[in-house]
Amino acid sequence: MVFNLISCHLTRFDHLTLMKNSKEYARKVQKLYRSLKRKYPKVQQPTYDEPVDAIVYATLSENMSETAAQSAIKRFADYFVNLNDLRVSQAEEIIELLGGDVAVNRQISATLTRTLMDVFNQYHTVSLMALSKIGKRPAKQVLEKLDDISSFVINYCMLTALQGHAIPLTLKMIEYLKTNELVAPDAYEQQIEGFLTRQISAKNGYEFYALLRHESESPVTARKSKRKTKKKSARKTRAKKG
């Protein structure tokens, strides 16, 4: 009981400390959203009747660019008969379809098979369609208990398959938000996700996610981020010398 009270207090303290300029950040986020809608074509939201399909795509997408993930999921669809076929496949097969034996592909392969195996062990089938009937909060709790599943995958699944209010965040998206001073520099993933869901309505959640992700993966953005990082490092060096 005492531990729970302390944890609750620390959570509120962290939020107040890390997002103390939340009004200013909120203004910047809304401005960014408007500019990205003008910059990029209209977003088409995917829909998944089977939440496990969303989990598979998100597991790839978290560790790849959007373009690479979309290409990989097409190869998966052509190669595997169904989700159960993917579950029982050899790691070498998955890794080859992902593009070769490198660390990130080995990680994706291991994560995929562990998560799918956990679904099968719990439900005796590779399906989570039952989650659509139990409410969003209980459904999220089920997802959170799956083996080796990340916050990004949970949020992507909630957003696209279970009509939840979530903003999935890749590391590049978080880096973009921090580099451009759209969130507190020391905020962590869950804080940022919570902050963004308070700024972006549920109906606009996927559009904002897709636009922000596209911008964060843009080569032009990458070059700008490097320049900003170098400038910040230079300022810190001068401050130390001063």
C-alpha positions as CSV (number, residue, x, y, z in Angstrom):
1,M,0.0,0.0,0.0
2,V,2.8,2.4,1.0
3,F,4.7,1.5,-2.2
4,N,1.7,2.2,-4.3
5,L,1.2,5.6,-2.8
6,I,4.9,6.4,-3.3
7,S,4.7,5.2,-6.9
8,C,1.6,7.3,-7.6
9,H,3.3,10.4,-6.0
10,L,6.5,9.9,-8.0
11,T,4.5,9.5,-11.3
12,R,2.7,12.8,-10.7
13,F,6.0,14.4,-9.7
14,D,7.7,13.2,-12.8
15,H,4.9,14.5,-15.0
16,L,5.0,17.9,-13.4
17,T,8.8,18.1,-13.6
18,L,9.3,16.8,-17.1
19,M,6.3,18.5,-18.7
20,K,6.2,21.7,-16.7
21,N,6.0,23.8,-19.9
22,S,3.2,21.7,-21.2
23,K,1.2,24.7,-22.5
24,E,4.1,25.8,-24.6
25,Y,4.7,22.3,-25.9
26,A,1.0,21.9,-26.6
27,R,1.0,25.0,-28.8
28,K,4.1,23.8,-30.7
29,V,2.5,20.3,-31.2
30,Q,-0.7,21.8,-32.6
31,K,1.4,24.1,-34.9
32,L,3.4,21.1,-36.1
33,Y,0.2,19.0,-36.8
34,R,-1.2,21.8,-38.9
35,S,2.0,22.2,-40.9
36,L,2.4,18.4,-41.5
37,K,-1.2,18.2,-42.8
38,R,-0.3,20.9,-45.4
39,K,3.0,19.3,-46.2
40,Y,1.9,15.7,-46.8
41,P,-0.9,13.9,-48.7
42,K,-4.0,12.8,-46.9
43,V,-3.4,9.8,-44.7
44,Q,-5.3,6.6,-45.2
45,Q,-5.7,4.6,-42.0
46,P,-5.3,0.9,-42.1
47,T,-7.8,-1.4,-40.5
48,Y,-7.2,-4.8,-39.0
49,D,-10.0,-7.2,-38.3
50,E,-7.5,-9.4,-36.5
51,P,-5.4,-7.7,-33.8
52,V,-2.6,-10.1,-34.2
53,D,-2.1,-8.8,-37.8
54,A,-1.6,-5.4,-36.3
55,I,0.9,-6.8,-33.8
56,V,2.9,-8.5,-36.5
57,Y,3.1,-5.4,-38.6
58,A,3.9,-3.2,-35.6
59,T,6.7,-5.5,-34.5
60,L,8.3,-5.0,-37.9
61,S,7.5,-1.4,-38.2
62,E,9.0,-0.4,-34.8
63,N,12.4,-1.5,-35.9
64,M,12.3,-0.5,-39.6
65,S,11.3,2.5,-41.7
66,E,7.7,2.6,-42.9
67,T,8.8,1.7,-46.5
68,A,10.9,-1.3,-45.3
69,A,8.2,-2.6,-43.0
70,Q,5.5,-2.4,-45.8
71,S,7.8,-4.3,-48.2
72,A,8.6,-6.9,-45.5
73,I,4.9,-7.5,-44.6
74,K,4.1,-8.1,-48.3
75,R,6.9,-10.8,-48.4
76,F,5.4,-12.3,-45.2
77,A,1.9,-12.4,-46.8
78,D,3.3,-14.2,-49.9
79,Y,5.4,-16.7,-48.0
80,F,3.4,-17.7,-44.9
81,V,0.1,-19.5,-45.2
82,N,-1.4,-17.8,-42.1
83,L,-0.4,-16.5,-38.7
84,N,0.1,-20.0,-37.3
85,D,2.5,-20.8,-40.1
86,L,4.5,-17.8,-39.1
87,R,4.4,-18.8,-35.4
88,V,6.0,-22.2,-36.1
89,S,8.4,-21.0,-38.8
90,Q,12.2,-21.2,-38.3
91,A,14.1,-18.1,-37.3
92,E,16.2,-18.4,-40.5
93,E,13.1,-18.1,-42.7
94,I,11.9,-15.0,-41.0
95,I,15.4,-13.4,-40.9
96,E,15.8,-14.1,-44.7
97,L,12.4,-12.5,-45.5
98,L,13.4,-9.5,-43.4
99,G,16.5,-9.0,-45.5
100,G,19.4,-10.9,-44.0
101,D,21.2,-12.0,-40.9
102,V,21.7,-8.8,-39.0
103,A,21.1,-8.0,-35.3
104,V,17.8,-6.1,-35.8
105,N,16.3,-8.8,-38.0
106,R,17.3,-11.5,-35.4
107,Q,15.6,-9.3,-32.7
108,I,12.4,-9.0,-34.8
109,S,12.3,-12.7,-35.5
110,A,12.7,-13.6,-31.8
111,T,10.1,-11.1,-30.7
112,L,7.6,-12.2,-33.3
113,T,7.8,-15.9,-32.5
114,R,7.7,-15.4,-28.7
115,T,4.7,-13.1,-28.9
116,L,2.8,-15.4,-31.3
117,M,3.6,-18.4,-29.2
118,D,2.3,-16.7,-26.1
119,V,-1.0,-15.8,-27.9
120,F,-1.3,-19.5,-29.0
121,N,-0.5,-20.9,-25.5
122,Q,-3.2,-18.7,-23.9
123,Y,-5.9,-18.9,-26.5
124,H,-5.1,-22.2,-28.4
125,T,-5.2,-20.2,-31.6
126,V,-3.2,-17.3,-33.1
127,S,-6.1,-14.8,-32.8
128,L,-7.1,-12.0,-30.5
129,M,-10.4,-11.1,-32.1
130,A,-12.1,-11.7,-28.8
131,L,-10.4,-8.5,-27.5
132,S,-12.8,-6.4,-29.6
133,K,-15.7,-7.6,-27.3
134,I,-14.3,-6.9,-23.9
135,G,-13.7,-3.1,-23.9
136,K,-10.6,-1.1,-24.6
137,R,-9.1,-1.0,-21.1
138,P,-9.3,-4.8,-20.5
139,A,-8.0,-5.3,-24.1
140,K,-5.0,-3.2,-23.4
141,Q,-4.3,-5.1,-20.2
142,V,-4.4,-8.3,-22.1
143,L,-1.9,-7.0,-24.6
144,E,0.4,-5.7,-21.9
145,K,0.8,-9.2,-20.5
146,L,1.9,-10.7,-23.8
147,D,5.5,-12.0,-23.9
148,D,8.1,-9.5,-25.2
149,I,5.6,-6.9,-26.5
150,S,6.6,-3.3,-26.5
151,S,4.7,-0.1,-25.8
152,F,4.9,0.8,-29.5
153,V,3.3,-2.5,-30.6
154,I,0.6,-2.2,-27.9
155,N,-0.3,1.3,-28.9
156,Y,-0.3,0.6,-32.6
157,C,-2.6,-2.4,-32.1
158,M,-4.9,-0.4,-29.9
159,L,-5.0,2.5,-32.4
160,T,-5.5,0.5,-35.6
161,A,-7.3,-2.8,-34.5
162,L,-9.2,-1.9,-31.4
163,Q,-10.2,1.7,-32.0
164,G,-8.2,2.9,-29.0
165,H,-6.9,6.4,-28.3
166,A,-3.1,6.1,-28.6
167,I,-0.1,7.6,-30.3
168,P,2.6,4.9,-31.0
169,L,6.1,6.3,-30.9
170,T,9.3,4.9,-32.5
171,L,12.7,6.0,-31.3
172,K,13.1,8.3,-34.3
173,M,9.8,9.9,-33.5
174,I,10.8,10.6,-29.9
175,E,14.2,11.9,-31.1
176,Y,12.4,14.2,-33.5
177,L,10.1,15.6,-30.8
178,K,13.0,16.2,-28.4
179,T,15.4,17.6,-31.0
180,N,12.7,20.1,-32.2
181,E,11.8,21.0,-28.6
182,L,8.2,19.8,-28.9
183,V,8.4,17.9,-25.6
184,A,10.6,18.1,-22.5
185,P,14.2,16.8,-23.3
186,D,14.1,14.4,-20.3
187,A,10.6,13.1,-20.9
188,Y,10.3,9.3,-21.4
189,E,8.2,7.4,-23.9
190,Q,5.1,6.9,-21.7
191,Q,5.0,10.5,-20.6
192,I,5.3,11.7,-24.2
193,E,2.6,9.3,-25.4
194,G,0.3,10.4,-22.6
195,F,1.0,14.1,-23.4
196,L,0.3,13.7,-27.1
197,T,-3.0,11.8,-26.5
198,R,-4.2,14.8,-24.5
199,Q,-3.3,17.2,-27.4
200,I,-4.6,15.0,-30.3
201,S,-8.1,13.7,-30.3
202,A,-8.9,10.0,-30.8
203,K,-10.3,10.6,-34.3
204,N,-7.1,12.3,-35.4
205,G,-4.7,9.9,-33.6
206,Y,-3.7,7.8,-36.6
207,E,-3.3,10.8,-38.9
208,F,-1.0,12.5,-36.4
209,Y,1.0,9.4,-35.8
210,A,1.5,8.7,-39.6
211,L,2.4,12.3,-40.4
212,L,4.8,12.6,-37.4
213,R,6.4,9.3,-38.3
214,H,6.8,10.3,-42.0
215,E,8.4,13.5,-41.0
216,S,10.7,11.9,-38.5
217,E,12.0,9.4,-41.2
218,S,12.5,12.1,-43.9
219,P,16.1,12.3,-45.1
220,V,15.8,16.1,-44.9
221,T,14.7,15.9,-41.3
222,A,17.6,13.6,-40.5
223,R,20.1,16.1,-41.9
224,K,18.5,19.0,-39.9
225,S,18.5,16.9,-36.7
226,K,22.2,16.3,-37.1
227,R,22.9,20.0,-37.5
228,K,20.8,20.9,-34.5
229,T,22.5,18.2,-32.4
230,K,26.0,19.5,-33.4
231,K,24.9,23.1,-32.5
232,K,23.6,22.0,-29.1
233,S,26.8,20.1,-28.4
234,A,28.9,23.1,-29.4
235,R,26.9,25.4,-27.1
236,K,27.3,22.9,-24.2
237,T,31.1,22.8,-24.8
238,R,31.3,26.6,-24.9
239,A,29.3,26.8,-21.7
240,K,31.6,24.4,-19.9
241,K,34.7,26.3,-21.0
242,G,33.1,29.6,-19.9
